[in-house]
């Protein structure tokens, strides 16, 4: 078995960290080392002040083929009591969804099960032409974990989310674009360069404005529009006093 450090790799380019699932011989099927490796690399990028944003992708012929169904322990609960005692949320989804730096998913190919749900926790998704998305959990007698259908519905709406989850069908890149699951479909060889370019453009923005804009949307989904709008009055007041705002406004006036 690959080490945690080898299962997920990181490469820095400019202000952007490219984090890649690196089990291509197994189509990046989800495992403990993949999960632990992702958390390790995200913490590493978070601690590096030179990194202003993250692109998440998969090496090889899949983004991630989802849970390893060859393992008989996958999706099983031996003791309900032990399971309930150990419930502490979901470290992968919680970490990606609340990550303090902007994060883009660059889905290069198959994104199945948890491999489909993790990108839905990112800020937005770019897809390669060979990308496809699938949630087969219901067909396996379970459900998309940890609010998975709601996460999907936030992108594609209630009807589309339930259609995808209940049928378990594959959604290709172009259909995902039409639904709003992804923001662009790119040629395979252009996917990572374009994801890095977009993230570098975000990294070049005033960091406090980026952070609070992301926070406003994320917390607004949870608390509703009135709560988000009210809180934005204070976010705006704070940003209005930053040197970034003054510098950017002055630069704009000089160009005009």
C-alpha positions in Angstrom: 0.0 0.0 0.0 1.2 3.5 -0.9 2.2 5.8 2.0 0.0 8.6 2.9 2.5 11.0 1.5 2.5 9.2 -1.9 -1.3 8.7 -2.0 -1.9 12.4 -2.4 0.8 14.7 -3.7 1.3 18.5 -3.8 3.0 20.8 -6.2 3.3 24.6 -5.8 3.1 26.9 -8.8 3.2 30.6 -8.0 0.6 31.2 -5.3 -1.3 28.0 -6.1 -1.0 24.5 -4.7 -2.0 21.7 -7.0 -3.1 18.7 -4.8 -3.6 15.4 -6.7 -5.0 12.0 -5.7 -2.1 9.7 -6.7 -3.4 6.1 -6.8 -3.9 5.9 -10.6 -3.5 2.1 -10.7 -6.7 1.9 -8.6 -8.4 4.9 -10.3 -7.8 6.8 -7.1 -10.4 4.7 -5.3 -11.1 6.1 -1.8 -9.2 4.5 1.0 -7.9 5.5 4.4 -4.5 6.6 2.9 -6.3 8.8 0.3 -8.4 10.5 3.0 -5.5 10.9 5.4 -3.3 12.2 2.5 -5.8 14.8 1.4 -6.1 16.1 5.0 -2.3 16.2 5.3 -1.8 18.1 2.0 -4.6 20.6 2.8 -3.1 21.3 6.2 0.3 21.7 4.5 -1.1 24.2 2.0 -3.0 26.1 4.7 0.2 26.5 6.8 2.2 27.8 3.8 1.7 31.6 3.7 2.9 31.6 0.1 -0.1 29.5 -1.0 -3.2 31.6 -1.7 -5.4 28.9 -3.3 -5.7 25.2 -4.0 -6.6 23.2 -7.1 -7.7 19.6 -6.4 -7.5 16.9 -9.1 -6.7 13.3 -9.7 -3.8 11.6 -11.5 -4.5 9.1 -14.2 -7.8 8.0 -15.7 -10.1 9.1 -12.8 -10.6 11.9 -10.4 -11.7 9.3 -7.9 -13.6 6.1 -8.5 -15.2 6.3 -5.1 -15.2 3.8 -2.2 -13.2 0.6 -2.5 -16.0 -2.0 -2.8 -13.5 -4.9 -2.8 -13.1 -4.3 0.9 -15.9 -6.2 2.7 -15.8 -3.6 5.5 -16.7 -0.8 3.2 -20.1 0.8 4.0 -20.6 -1.6 6.9 -21.4 -0.9 10.6 -20.4 -3.7 13.0 -21.7 -2.0 16.1 -24.4 0.7 16.0 -23.4 1.8 19.5 -19.7 2.1 18.6 -20.6 3.9 15.4 -22.8 6.5 17.2 -20.2 7.1 19.8 -17.6 7.9 17.2 -19.7 10.4 15.2 -17.8 13.6 15.0 -19.0 14.9 11.6 -17.0 14.0 8.5 -13.4 15.3 8.5 -13.0 15.3 4.7 -16.2 17.1 3.8 -16.0 19.5 6.8 -12.3 20.4 6.0 -12.9 21.0 2.3 -16.2 22.9 2.7 -14.8 25.2 5.4 -11.2 25.5 4.0 -9.9 29.0 4.7 -8.3 29.4 1.3 -10.2 29.2 -2.1 -10.3 25.7 -3.6 -11.2 24.6 -7.1 -12.0 21.0 -8.2 -10.5 20.1 -11.6 -12.3 16.9 -12.4 -10.4 15.1 -15.1 -12.4 11.9 -15.5 -14.6 9.6 -13.4 -15.9 11.2 -10.2 -17.9 8.5 -8.4 -19.5 8.3 -5.0 -17.3 10.2 -2.5 -15.2 11.2 -5.5 -18.3 13.1 -6.8 -19.2 14.5 -3.4 -15.8 16.0 -2.5 -15.9 18.4 -5.5 -19.3 19.6 -4.4 -17.6 20.9 -1.2 -15.2 23.0 -3.3 -15.8 26.6 -4.4 -16.6 25.5 -7.9 -15.8 22.7 -10.4 -14.0 22.7 -13.8 -14.4 19.6 -15.8 -12.3 17.9 -18.5 -14.1 16.6 -21.6 -13.8 13.0 -20.3 -15.2 13.9 -16.8 -18.3 12.1 -15.6 -20.2 12.2 -12.3 -22.1 9.4 -10.6 -23.7 8.8 -7.2 -24.4 5.0 -7.0 -25.0 4.9 -3.3 -28.8 4.3 -3.4 -28.3 1.3 -5.8 -25.9 -0.1 -3.1 -28.6 0.2 -0.4 -27.1 3.3 1.3 -27.3 7.1 0.5 -24.9 9.8 -0.5 -23.2 10.6 2.8 -23.3 13.6 5.0 -25.9 15.7 3.2 -24.7 14.6 -0.2 -28.0 15.0 -2.1 -28.4 18.5 -0.6 -24.9 19.5 -1.6 -25.7 18.4 -5.1 -29.1 20.2 -5.1 -27.3 23.4 -4.3 -25.6 23.1 -7.7 -28.3 21.5 -9.9 -31.7 22.0 -8.1 -33.9 19.5 -6.2 -35.3 17.6 -9.2 -32.0 17.0 -10.9 -30.3 16.1 -7.6 -32.9 13.4 -6.8 -32.9 12.1 -10.4 -29.1 11.6 -10.2 -29.1 10.1 -6.7 -32.1 7.8 -7.2 -31.2 6.5 -10.6 -27.4 6.3 -10.0 -26.9 7.3 -13.6 -23.7 8.9 -15.0 -23.7 12.5 -15.8 -21.3 13.5 -18.5 -19.3 16.8 -18.6 -21.6 18.6 -21.0 -24.8 17.7 -19.1 -23.1 18.7 -15.9 -22.3 22.1 -17.5 -26.0 22.5 -18.6 -27.2 21.7 -15.0 -24.8 24.1 -13.4 -22.7 21.4 -11.6 -19.6 22.6 -13.4 -18.7 26.1 -14.6 -16.7 25.1 -17.7 -15.8 22.0 -19.8 -12.3 22.1 -21.1 -10.1 19.9 -23.4 -8.2 17.4 -21.3 -4.8 18.9 -21.8 -6.1 22.4 -21.0 -7.9 21.5 -17.7 -5.1 21.8 -15.2 -3.5 24.9 -16.8 -6.8 26.7 -16.9 -7.7 25.7 -13.3 -4.3 26.9 -12.2 -4.7 30.2 -14.2 -8.1 30.8 -12.7 -6.9 30.1 -9.2 -3.9 32.3 -9.7 -6.3 35.1 -10.7 -8.2 34.6 -7.5 -5.0 34.4 -5.5 -4.1 37.8 -6.9 -7.3 39.4 -5.5 -7.3 41.1 -2.1 -7.2 38.2 0.3 -9.6 39.6 2.9 -12.3 40.3 0.2 -11.9 36.7 -1.2 -12.2 35.2 2.3 -15.3 37.2 3.3 -17.0 36.7 -0.1 -16.6 33.0 0.3 -17.8 33.1 3.9 -20.8 35.1 3.0 -22.0 32.6 0.4 -21.2 29.5 2.6 -22.9 30.8 5.7 -25.7 32.3 3.7 -26.7 28.9 2.4 -26.9 27.7 6.0 -28.6 30.7 7.5 -30.6 32.1 4.6 -30.6 35.3 2.7 -31.7 37.7 5.5 -28.9 36.5 7.8 -26.3 36.7 5.0 -27.4 40.2 3.9 -27.4 41.5 7.5 -23.9 40.0 8.2 -22.6 41.5 4.9 -23.2 45.0 6.2 -20.5 44.3 8.8 -18.2 42.4 6.3 -18.5 45.4 3.9 -17.7 47.8 6.8 -14.5 45.8 7.7 -13.3 45.6 4.1 -13.9 49.3 3.5 -11.2 50.0 6.0 -8.5 47.8 4.5 -5.5 49.0 2.6 -6.3 46.6 -0.2 -9.6 48.4 -0.8 -7.9 51.8 -0.8 -5.1 50.7 -3.1 -7.4 48.9 -5.6 -9.8 51.8 -5.8 -7.0 54.3 -6.3 -5.5 52.1 -9.1 -8.8 51.9 -10.8 -9.3 55.7 -10.7 -5.8 56.2 -12.2 -6.5 53.9 -15.1 -9.6 56.0 -15.8 
